[in-house]
Amino acid sequence: MSKVIGYTQGTFDMFHIGHLNLIKNAKRHCDYLVVGVNDDVLVESYKKKRPIVPVKERAEIIRAIKYVDEVVITSTLDKKEIWNQVRFDEIYIGDDWKGNARWEKTGEDMKELGVRLVFLPYTKDTSSTMLREKLKDF
Ligand code: CTP
C-alpha cells in the first residue's frame, strides 16, 4: 500500500488550540502531512486584515509541530494549483467551512483529481479573530 499524503492549509495566526486540534486530527488520517501556510499578502487579500505574526514565523511554528512532515508557504487559495506541486491524496479543512460555496467547488475540483476532501471537527470558542478581539480588552 502506498502512503497517504494529506494536505491542509490555513493562516495559523496566533497559534491556538483549534489549530493544534485540526493538525493533530489531520495526521490521524494520513501518513505524511503537508501544511500550507498562507503568506501575508494572500491573507490580507481575502481576510482584509494582515496577520499579527509574519508568515516566516507562522511557518516556523507549524514546522516544529510533531504531526507536521512538511510546510509550504502558499500565495494562492486555489487547491488545484497547489495539488500540481504537492500531489496530495486527501485534503482537510475544519467543518466550519461546510456548506461554503468556495469549499463546495473545491470538493468537486478535488474529486476530479481523485482527492478526498475531509471535513474535520472545528474547535468551538477559539479563533485568531476571537484572540484579536480579546486583546483589545487588555
Ligand atoms: N480551525 C479549527 N478550529 C478553530 C479555528 C480554526 O478547526 N477554532 C481550523 C480551520 O477550520 C482551518 C484551520 O484551523 O482548517 C486554519 O484556520 P485559520 O483560518 O488559520 O484560523 P482561525 O482561527 O479560524 O482564523 P480567523 O479567526 O482569522 O478566521
Backbone and ligand atoms as CSV (ligand in chain L), in Angstrom:
chain,resi,resn,atom,element,x,y,z
A,1,MET,N,N,0.846,-1.213,0.000
A,1,MET,CA,C,0.000,0.000,0.000
A,1,MET,C,C,0.873,1.251,0.000
A,2,SER,N,N,0.528,2.180,-0.885
A,2,SER,CA,C,1.325,3.413,-0.897
A,2,SER,C,C,0.876,4.340,0.231
A,3,LYS,N,N,1.761,5.219,0.617
A,3,LYS,CA,C,1.478,6.112,1.733
A,3,LYS,C,C,0.475,7.192,1.339
A,4,VAL,N,N,-0.379,7.537,2.298
A,4,VAL,CA,C,-1.373,8.587,2.057
A,4,VAL,C,C,-0.755,9.945,2.388
A,5,ILE,N,N,-0.771,10.819,1.388
A,5,ILE,CA,C,-0.266,12.181,1.594
A,5,ILE,C,C,-1.469,13.094,1.859
A,6,GLY,N,N,-1.438,13.757,2.999
A,6,GLY,CA,C,-2.533,14.658,3.376
A,6,GLY,C,C,-2.084,16.105,3.297
A,7,TYR,N,N,-3.057,16.983,3.071
A,7,TYR,CA,C,-2.738,18.405,2.952
A,7,TYR,C,C,-3.781,19.238,3.682
A,8,THR,N,N,-3.317,20.241,4.388
A,8,THR,CA,C,-4.240,21.234,4.942
A,8,THR,C,C,-3.585,22.587,4.827
A,9,GLN,N,N,-4.409,23.625,4.818
A,9,GLN,CA,C,-3.867,24.969,4.593
A,9,GLN,C,C,-4.603,25.982,5.455
A,10,GLY,N,N,-3.881,26.935,5.964
A,10,GLY,CA,C,-4.534,27.977,6.758
A,10,GLY,C,C,-3.591,29.119,7.036
A,11,THR,N,N,-4.048,30.031,7.854
A,11,THR,CA,C,-3.233,31.192,8.220
A,11,THR,C,C,-2.443,30.900,9.497
A,12,PHE,N,N,-3.112,30.259,10.436
A,12,PHE,CA,C,-2.492,29.856,11.702
A,12,PHE,C,C,-1.856,31.054,12.417
A,13,ASP,N,N,-2.595,32.157,12.464
A,13,ASP,CA,C,-2.098,33.351,13.143
A,13,ASP,C,C,-2.357,33.194,14.640
A,14,MET,N,N,-1.419,33.619,15.454
A,14,MET,CA,C,-1.512,33.493,16.922
A,14,MET,C,C,-1.927,32.050,17.272
A,15,PHE,N,N,-1.069,31.125,16.940
A,15,PHE,CA,C,-1.351,29.682,17.024
A,15,PHE,C,C,-2.131,29.324,18.296
A,16,HIS,N,N,-3.231,28.637,18.121
A,16,HIS,CA,C,-4.111,28.314,19.261
A,16,HIS,C,C,-4.551,26.843,19.220
A,17,ILE,N,N,-5.303,26.431,20.226
A,17,ILE,CA,C,-5.674,25.017,20.381
A,17,ILE,C,C,-6.536,24.500,19.210
A,18,GLY,N,N,-7.322,25.361,18.588
A,18,GLY,CA,C,-8.130,24.958,17.428
A,18,GLY,C,C,-7.223,24.530,16.278
A,19,HIS,N,N,-6.142,25.283,16.082
A,19,HIS,CA,C,-5.166,24.931,15.040
A,19,HIS,C,C,-4.512,23.585,15.367
A,20,LEU,N,N,-4.112,23.427,16.634
A,20,LEU,CA,C,-3.442,22.179,17.028
A,20,LEU,C,C,-4.368,20.973,16.841
A,21,ASN,N,N,-5.627,21.112,17.276
A,21,ASN,CA,C,-6.575,20.003,17.129
A,21,ASN,C,C,-6.756,19.622,15.665
A,22,LEU,N,N,-6.841,20.638,14.824
A,22,LEU,CA,C,-7.035,20.395,13.378
A,22,LEU,C,C,-5.839,19.623,12.813
A,23,ILE,N,N,-4.646,20.068,13.147
A,23,ILE,CA,C,-3.423,19.443,12.615
A,23,ILE,C,C,-3.256,18.024,13.165
A,24,LYS,N,N,-3.530,17.868,14.455
A,24,LYS,CA,C,-3.423,16.539,15.089
A,24,LYS,C,C,-4.395,15.552,14.429
A,25,ASN,N,N,-5.629,15.999,14.234
A,25,ASN,CA,C,-6.653,15.174,13.584
A,25,ASN,C,C,-6.270,14.836,12.157
A,26,ALA,N,N,-5.716,15.817,11.449
A,26,ALA,CA,C,-5.322,15.611,10.044
A,26,ALA,C,C,-4.288,14.493,9.969
A,27,LYS,N,N,-3.341,14.508,10.883
A,27,LYS,CA,C,-2.277,13.496,10.841
A,27,LYS,C,C,-2.802,12.097,11.148
A,28,ARG,N,N,-3.935,11.999,11.835
A,28,ARG,CA,C,-4.559,10.685,12.082
A,28,ARG,C,C,-5.051,10.067,10.783
A,29,HIS,N,N,-5.334,10.906,9.789
A,29,HIS,CA,C,-5.897,10.432,8.516
A,29,HIS,C,C,-4.851,10.076,7.476
A,30,CYS,N,N,-3.607,10.477,7.694
A,30,CYS,CA,C,-2.620,10.279,6.621
A,30,CYS,C,C,-1.269,9.825,7.191
A,31,ASP,N,N,-0.368,9.461,6.270
A,31,ASP,CA,C,0.971,9.050,6.698
A,31,ASP,C,C,1.938,10.226,6.668
A,32,TYR,N,N,1.674,11.151,5.749
A,32,TYR,CA,C,2.607,12.259,5.544
A,32,TYR,C,C,1.767,13.522,5.404
A,33,LEU,N,N,1.956,14.444,6.353
A,33,LEU,CA,C,1.113,15.653,6.362
A,33,LEU,C,C,1.887,16.886,5.899
A,34,VAL,N,N,1.355,17.497,4.848
A,34,VAL,CA,C,1.910,18.752,4.341
A,34,VAL,C,C,0.962,19.881,4.770
A,35,VAL,N,N,1.515,20.930,5.354
A,35,VAL,CA,C,0.678,22.068,5.765
A,35,VAL,C,C,1.062,23.310,4.967
A,36,GLY,N,N,0.067,23.903,4.329
A,36,GLY,CA,C,0.263,25.165,3.613
A,36,GLY,C,C,-0.018,26.319,4.561
A,37,VAL,N,N,0.902,27.275,4.597
A,37,VAL,CA,C,0.722,28.452,5.448
A,37,VAL,C,C,0.554,29.660,4.518
A,38,ASN,N,N,-0.570,30.328,4.647
A,38,ASN,CA,C,-0.879,31.456,3.754
A,38,ASN,C,C,0.045,32.643,4.001
A,39,ASP,N,N,0.610,33.164,2.931
A,39,ASP,CA,C,1.519,34.301,3.130
A,39,ASP,C,C,0.726,35.575,3.461
A,40,ASP,N,N,1.433,36.600,3.925
A,40,ASP,CA,C,0.771,37.793,4.463
A,40,ASP,C,C,-0.089,38.519,3.415
A,41,VAL,N,N,0.419,38.564,2.178
A,41,VAL,CA,C,-0.313,39.269,1.107
A,41,VAL,C,C,-1.618,38.529,0.796
A,42,LEU,N,N,-1.529,37.197,0.729
A,42,LEU,CA,C,-2.731,36.389,0.463
A,42,LEU,C,C,-3.771,36.606,1.563
A,43,VAL,N,N,-3.334,36.566,2.813
A,43,VAL,CA,C,-4.277,36.726,3.934
A,43,VAL,C,C,-4.959,38.083,3.853
A,44,GLU,N,N,-4.161,39.108,3.611
A,44,GLU,CA,C,-4.733,40.451,3.549
A,44,GLU,C,C,-5.750,40.558,2.403
A,45,SER,N,N,-5.486,39.838,1.302
A,45,SER,CA,C,-6.375,39.938,0.145
A,45,SER,C,C,-7.749,39.326,0.410
A,46,TYR,N,N,-7.836,38.292,1.268
A,46,TYR,CA,C,-9.167,37.694,1.458
A,46,TYR,C,C,-9.743,37.861,2.857
A,47,LYS,N,N,-8.889,38.116,3.862
A,47,LYS,CA,C,-9.452,38.364,5.203
A,47,LYS,C,C,-9.550,39.863,5.489
A,48,LYS,N,N,-8.958,40.658,4.588
A,48,LYS,CA,C,-8.977,42.122,4.715
A,48,LYS,C,C,-8.299,42.603,5.993
A,49,LYS,N,N,-7.404,41.801,6.522
A,49,LYS,CA,C,-6.574,42.234,7.651
A,49,LYS,C,C,-5.264,41.464,7.607
A,50,ARG,N,N,-4.189,42.135,8.017
A,50,ARG,CA,C,-2.879,41.498,7.989
A,50,ARG,C,C,-2.726,40.609,9.210
A,51,PRO,N,N,-2.074,39.450,9.071
A,51,PRO,CA,C,-1.858,38.630,10.270
A,51,PRO,C,C,-0.971,39.368,11.279
A,52,ILE,N,N,-1.134,39.051,12.556
A,52,ILE,CA,C,-0.311,39.669,13.604
A,52,ILE,C,C,1.120,39.128,13.490
A,53,VAL,N,N,1.231,37.809,13.265
A,53,VAL,CA,C,2.546,37.151,13.210
A,53,VAL,C,C,2.942,36.984,11.737
A,54,PRO,N,N,4.139,37.445,11.357
A,54,PRO,CA,C,4.550,37.337,9.946
A,54,PRO,C,C,4.674,35.886,9.477
A,55,VAL,N,N,4.522,35.690,8.162
A,55,VAL,CA,C,4.440,34.332,7.603
A,55,VAL,C,C,5.652,33.459,7.942
A,56,LYS,N,N,6.856,34.027,7.935
A,56,LYS,CA,C,8.046,33.212,8.211
A,56,LYS,C,C,7.969,32.614,9.607
A,57,GLU,N,N,7.478,33.408,10.561
A,57,GLU,CA,C,7.363,32.917,11.945
A,57,GLU,C,C,6.222,31.912,12.072
A,58,ARG,N,N,5.103,32.184,11.393
A,58,ARG,CA,C,3.984,31.226,11.449
A,58,ARG,C,C,4.420,29.880,10.862
A,59,ALA,N,N,5.170,29.939,9.764
A,59,ALA,CA,C,5.637,28.708,9.107
A,59,ALA,C,C,6.606,27.947,10.022
A,60,GLU,N,N,7.465,28.685,10.715
A,60,GLU,CA,C,8.448,28.036,11.594
A,60,GLU,C,C,7.760,27.326,12.764
A,61,ILE,N,N,6.720,27.946,13.283
A,61,ILE,CA,C,5.953,27.341,14.384
A,61,ILE,C,C,5.295,26.047,13.893
A,62,ILE,N,N,4.653,26.094,12.723
A,62,ILE,CA,C,3.967,24.906,12.180
A,62,ILE,C,C,4.979,23.787,11.895
A,63,ARG,N,N,6.159,24.168,11.383
A,63,ARG,CA,C,7.199,23.183,11.055
A,63,ARG,C,C,7.670,22.430,12.297
A,64,ALA,N,N,7.586,23.079,13.455
A,64,ALA,CA,C,8.081,22.473,14.700
A,64,ALA,C,C,7.074,21.502,15.326
A,65,ILE,N,N,5.862,21.444,14.784
A,65,ILE,CA,C,4.831,20.563,15.362
A,65,ILE,C,C,5.085,19.122,14.925
A,66,LYS,N,N,5.039,18.210,15.877
A,66,LYS,CA,C,5.457,16.836,15.571
A,66,LYS,C,C,4.550,16.113,14.571
A,67,TYR,N,N,3.328,16.584,14.395
A,67,TYR,CA,C,2.402,15.945,13.446
A,67,TYR,C,C,2.646,16.403,12.008
A,68,VAL,N,N,3.468,17.425,11.859
A,68,VAL,CA,C,3.679,18.037,10.540
A,68,VAL,C,C,4.961,17.502,9.903
A,69,ASP,N,N,4.833,17.010,8.663
A,69,ASP,CA,C,6.005,16.475,7.968
A,69,ASP,C,C,6.649,17.500,7.045
A,70,GLU,N,N,5.852,18.428,6.552
A,70,GLU,CA,C,6.394,19.409,5.603
A,70,GLU,C,C,5.520,20.661,5.599
A,71,VAL,N,N,6.167,21.798,5.421
A,71,VAL,CA,C,5.427,23.065,5.351
A,71,VAL,C,C,5.703,23.720,4.002
A,72,VAL,N,N,4.638,24.254,3.391
A,72,VAL,CA,C,4.833,25.067,2.186
A,72,VAL,C,C,4.175,26.426,2.438
A,73,ILE,N,N,4.863,27.475,2.028
A,73,ILE,CA,C,4.254,28.801,2.149
A,73,ILE,C,C,3.446,29.029,0.882
A,74,THR,N,N,2.179,29.437,1.048
A,74,THR,CA,C,1.276,29.491,-0.105
A,74,THR,C,C,0.827,30.918,-0.414
A,75,SER,N,N,0.701,31.198,-1.713
A,75,SER,CA,C,0.268,32.532,-2.132
A,75,SER,C,C,-1.044,32.443,-2.920
A,76,THR,N,N,-1.681,31.267,-2.863
A,76,THR,CA,C,-2.967,31.098,-3.560
A,76,THR,C,C,-3.917,30.231,-2.725
A,77,LEU,N,N,-5.227,30.465,-2.916
A,77,LEU,CA,C,-6.230,29.610,-2.266
A,77,LEU,C,C,-6.676,28.508,-3.227
A,78,ASP,N,N,-6.156,28.540,-4.460
A,78,ASP,CA,C,-6.548,27.577,-5.485
A,78,ASP,C,C,-5.875,26.222,-5.226
A,79,LYS,N,N,-6.684,25.279,-4.728
A,79,LYS,CA,C,-6.113,23.990,-4.311
A,79,LYS,C,C,-5.655,23.134,-5.496
A,80,LYS,N,N,-6.216,23.405,-6.684
A,80,LYS,CA,C,-5.766,22.667,-7.878
A,80,LYS,C,C,-4.323,23.060,-8.201
A,81,GLU,N,N,-4.055,24.355,-8.041
A,81,GLU,CA,C,-2.705,24.870,-8.293
A,81,GLU,C,C,-1.719,24.244,-7.299
A,82,ILE,N,N,-2.139,24.127,-6.062
A,82,ILE,CA,C,-1.260,23.556,-5.040
A,82,ILE,C,C,-1.065,22.051,-5.280
A,83,TRP,N,N,-2.161,21.400,-5.689
A,83,TRP,CA,C,-2.085,19.957,-5.961
A,83,TRP,C,C,-1.061,19.663,-7.060
A,84,ASN,N,N,-0.944,20.577,-8.025
A,84,ASN,CA,C,0.046,20.399,-9.098
A,84,ASN,C,C,1.463,20.303,-8.547
A,85,GLN,N,N,1.685,20.929,-7.393
A,85,GLN,CA,C,3.023,20.865,-6.783
A,85,GLN,C,C,3.112,19.769,-5.722
A,86,VAL,N,N,2.073,19.622,-4.921
A,86,VAL,CA,C,2.169,18.742,-3.737
A,86,VAL,C,C,1.645,17.318,-3.992
A,87,ARG,N,N,0.705,17.152,-4.881
A,87,ARG,CA,C,0.145,15.827,-5.219
A,87,ARG,C,C,-0.360,15.054,-3.992
A,88,PHE,N,N,-1.200,15.712,-3.216
A,88,PHE,CA,C,-1.782,15.076,-2.031
A,88,PHE,C,C,-2.949,14.166,-2.414
A,89,ASP,N,N,-3.240,13.188,-1.526
A,89,ASP,CA,C,-4.352,12.253,-1.744
A,89,ASP,C,C,-5.622,12.714,-1.044
A,90,GLU,N,N,-5.432,13.431,0.068
A,90,GLU,CA,C,-6.578,13.912,0.848
A,90,GLU,C,C,-6.319,15.356,1.239
A,91,ILE,N,N,-7.408,16.107,1.396
A,91,ILE,CA,C,-7.276,17.498,1.846
A,91,ILE,C,C,-8.222,17.716,3.028
A,92,TYR,N,N,-7.763,18.428,4.045
A,92,TYR,CA,C,-8.532,18.592,5.286
A,92,TYR,C,C,-8.845,20.060,5.530
A,93,ILE,N,N,-10.036,20.274,6.091
A,93,ILE,CA,C,-10.432,21.629,6.478
A,93,ILE,C,C,-11.419,21.506,7.644
A,94,GLY,N,N,-11.453,22.499,8.504
A,94,GLY,CA,C,-12.392,22.487,9.627
A,94,GLY,C,C,-13.827,22.531,9.136
A,95,ASP,N,N,-14.736,21.888,9.879
A,95,ASP,CA,C,-16.117,21.793,9.381
A,95,ASP,C,C,-16.900,23.101,9.529
A,96,ASP,N,N,-16.216,24.166,9.991
A,96,ASP,CA,C,-16.848,25.493,9.952
A,96,ASP,C,C,-17.026,25.939,8.490
A,97,TRP,N,N,-16.283,25.308,7.575
A,97,TRP,CA,C,-16.339,25.668,6.152
A,97,TRP,C,C,-17.350,24.822,5.380
A,98,LYS,N,N,-18.012,23.875,6.070
A,98,LYS,CA,C,-19.002,23.024,5.395
A,98,LYS,C,C,-20.133,23.910,4.857
A,99,GLY,N,N,-20.522,23.696,3.612
A,99,GLY,CA,C,-21.605,24.491,3.035
A,99,GLY,C,C,-21.118,25.780,2.387
A,100,ASN,N,N,-19.861,26.132,2.617
A,100,ASN,CA,C,-19.293,27.329,1.993
A,100,ASN,C,C,-19.111,27.091,0.488
A,101,ALA,N,N,-19.556,28.053,-0.329
A,101,ALA,CA,C,-19.563,27.862,-1.794
A,101,ALA,C,C,-18.166,27.550,-2.340
A,102,ARG,N,N,-17.150,28.265,-1.837
A,102,ARG,CA,C,-15.787,28.042,-2.352
A,102,ARG,C,C,-15.323,26.623,-2.041
A,103,TRP,N,N,-15.678,26.122,-0.844
A,103,TRP,CA,C,-15.244,24.770,-0.473
A,103,TRP,C,C,-16.071,23.684,-1.152
A,104,GLU,N,N,-17.339,23.983,-1.464
A,104,GLU,CA,C,-18.158,23.046,-2.242
A,104,GLU,C,C,-17.504,22.842,-3.618
A,105,LYS,N,N,-17.071,23.966,-4.196
A,105,LYS,CA,C,-16.421,23.930,-5.519
A,105,LYS,C,C,-15.090,23.188,-5.408
A,106,THR,N,N,-14.346,23.470,-4.332
A,106,THR,CA,C,-13.055,22.792,-4.128
A,106,THR,C,C,-13.276,21.281,-4.041
A,107,GLY,N,N,-14.330,20.879,-3.334
A,107,GLY,CA,C,-14.648,19.449,-3.194
A,107,GLY,C,C,-14.831,18.801,-4.559
A,108,GLU,N,N,-15.561,19.499,-5.444
A,108,GLU,CA,C,-15.799,18.967,-6.809
A,108,GLU,C,C,-14.499,18.899,-7.609
A,109,ASP,N,N,-13.717,19.979,-7.497
A,109,ASP,CA,C,-12.426,20.012,-8.219
A,109,ASP,C,C,-11.524,18.868,-7.745
A,110,MET,N,N,-11.533,18.638,-6.444
A,110,MET,CA,C,-10.658,17.617,-5.866
A,110,MET,C,C,-11.095,16.218,-6.317
A,111,LYS,N,N,-12.411,16.011,-6.356
A,111,LYS,CA,C,-12.964,14.721,-6.791
A,111,LYS,C,C,-12.442,14.353,-8.180
A,112,GLU,N,N,-12.423,15.349,-9.050
A,112,GLU,CA,C,-11.935,15.129,-10.422
A,112,GLU,C,C,-10.473,14.680,-10.449
A,113,LEU,N,N,-9.736,15.099,-9.418
A,113,LEU,CA,C,-8.314,14.732,-9.350
A,113,LEU,C,C,-8.104,13.447,-8.554
A,114,GLY,N,N,-9.208,12.887,-8.026
A,114,GLY,CA,C,-9.110,11.673,-7.210
A,114,GLY,C,C,-8.691,11.967,-5.776
A,115,VAL,N,N,-8.884,13.227,-5.364
A,115,VAL,CA,C,-8.521,13.636,-3.992
A,115,VAL,C,C,-9.781,13.700,-3.137
A,116,ARG,N,N,-9.675,13.200,-1.892
A,116,ARG,CA,C,-10.818,13.202,-0.992
A,116,ARG,C,C,-10.772,14.444,-0.102
A,117,LEU,N,N,-11.877,15.188,-0.056
A,117,LEU,CA,C,-11.978,16.338,0.858
A,117,LEU,C,C,-12.582,15.843,2.166
A,118,VAL,N,N,-11.876,16.056,3.269
A,118,VAL,CA,C,-12.344,15.585,4.574
A,118,VAL,C,C,-12.544,16.793,5.494
A,119,PHE,N,N,-13.764,16.925,6.024
A,119,PHE,CA,C,-14.031,17.979,6.999
A,119,PHE,C,C,-13.714,17.437,8.389
A,120,LEU,N,N,-12.946,18.188,9.133
A,120,LEU,CA,C,-12.567,17.766,10.492
A,120,LEU,C,C,-13.263,18.665,11.510
A,121,PRO,N,N,-13.519,18.133,12.727
A,121,PRO,CA,C,-14.298,18.916,13.696
A,121,PRO,C,C,-13.636,20.244,14.072
A,122,TYR,N,N,-14.417,21.289,14.000
A,122,TYR,CA,C,-13.962,22.638,14.362
A,122,TYR,C,C,-13.978,22.745,15.887
A,123,THR,N,N,-12.944,23.365,16.436
A,123,THR,CA,C,-12.891,23.560,17.889
A,123,THR,C,C,-13.649,24.837,18.255
A,124,LYS,N,N,-14.663,24.661,19.085
A,124,LYS,CA,C,-15.503,25.814,19.460
A,124,LYS,C,C,-14.754,26.782,20.381
A,125,ASP,N,N,-15.226,27.986,20.383
A,125,ASP,CA,C,-14.826,29.025,21.347
A,125,ASP,C,C,-13.388,29.518,21.249
A,126,THR,N,N,-12.716,29.267,20.144
A,126,THR,CA,C,-11.429,29.931,19.939
A,126,THR,C,C,-11.191,30.153,18.452
A,127,SER,N,N,-10.515,31.222,18.152
A,127,SER,CA,C,-10.089,31.519,16.771
A,127,SER,C,C,-9.127,32.696,16.854
A,128,SER,N,N,-8.378,32.915,15.779
A,128,SER,CA,C,-7.462,34.066,15.752
A,128,SER,C,C,-8.259,35.363,15.890
A,129,THR,N,N,-9.438,35.389,15.281
A,129,THR,CA,C,-10.289,36.587,15.373
A,129,THR,C,C,-10.714,36.837,16.818
A,130,MET,N,N,-11.102,35.758,17.517
A,130,MET,CA,C,-11.517,35.908,18.925
A,130,MET,C,C,-10.355,36.405,19.782
A,131,LEU,N,N,-9.157,35.886,19.506
A,131,LEU,CA,C,-7.984,36.317,20.280
A,131,LEU,C,C,-7.695,37.799,20.033
A,132,ARG,N,N,-7.809,38.195,18.791
A,132,ARG,CA,C,-7.622,39.610,18.431
A,132,ARG,C,C,-8.591,40.496,19.208
A,133,GLU,N,N,-9.846,40.056,19.260
A,133,GLU,CA,C,-10.880,40.818,19.966
A,133,GLU,C,C,-10.580,40.892,21.459
A,134,LYS,N,N,-10.165,39.744,22.022
A,134,LYS,CA,C,-9.857,39.694,23.465
A,134,LYS,C,C,-8.736,40.658,23.811
A,135,LEU,N,N,-7.730,40.713,22.925
A,135,LEU,CA,C,-6.560,41.563,23.195
A,135,LEU,C,C,-6.959,43.043,23.304
A,136,LYS,N,N,-8.031,43.404,22.634
A,136,LYS,CA,C,-8.481,44.806,22.672
A,136,LYS,C,C,-8.914,45.191,24.089
A,137,ASP,N,N,-9.337,44.209,24.888
A,137,ASP,CA,C,-9.819,44.486,26.262
A,137,ASP,C,C,-8.688,44.617,27.270
A,138,PHE,N,N,-7.456,44.284,26.864
A,138,PHE,CA,C,-6.355,44.340,27.843
A,138,PHE,C,C,-5.694,45.711,27.839
L,1,CTP,N1,N,-9.824,25.810,12.877
L,1,CTP,C1,C,-10.452,24.918,13.756
L,1,CTP,N2,N,-10.914,25.371,14.966
L,1,CTP,C2,C,-10.802,26.681,15.294
L,1,CTP,C3,C,-10.163,27.595,14.415
L,1,CTP,C4,C,-9.690,27.114,13.205
L,1,CTP,O1,O,-10.588,23.732,13.456
L,1,CTP,N3,N,-11.296,27.092,16.456
L,1,CTP,C5,C,-9.305,25.301,11.605
L,1,CTP,C6,C,-9.933,25.956,10.372
L,1,CTP,O2,O,-11.171,25.337,10.036
L,1,CTP,C7,C,-8.869,25.703,9.326
L,1,CTP,C8,C,-7.562,25.797,10.128
L,1,CTP,O3,O,-7.931,25.622,11.512
L,1,CTP,O4,O,-8.977,24.391,8.811
L,1,CTP,C9,C,-6.830,27.101,9.939
L,1,CTP,O5,O,-7.742,28.140,10.196
L,1,CTP,P1,P,-7.342,29.680,10.269
L,1,CTP,O6,O,-8.238,30.458,9.371
L,1,CTP,O7,O,-5.891,29.835,10.094
L,1,CTP,O8,O,-7.673,30.020,11.820
L,1,CTP,P2,P,-8.836,30.852,12.510
L,1,CTP,O9,O,-8.529,30.878,13.959
L,1,CTP,O10,O,-10.183,30.322,12.108
L,1,CTP,O11,O,-8.616,32.309,11.881
L,1,CTP,P3,P,-9.669,33.523,11.725
L,1,CTP,O12,O,-10.320,33.775,13.035
L,1,CTP,O13,O,-8.809,34.698,11.238
L,1,CTP,O14,O,-10.663,33.109,10.648
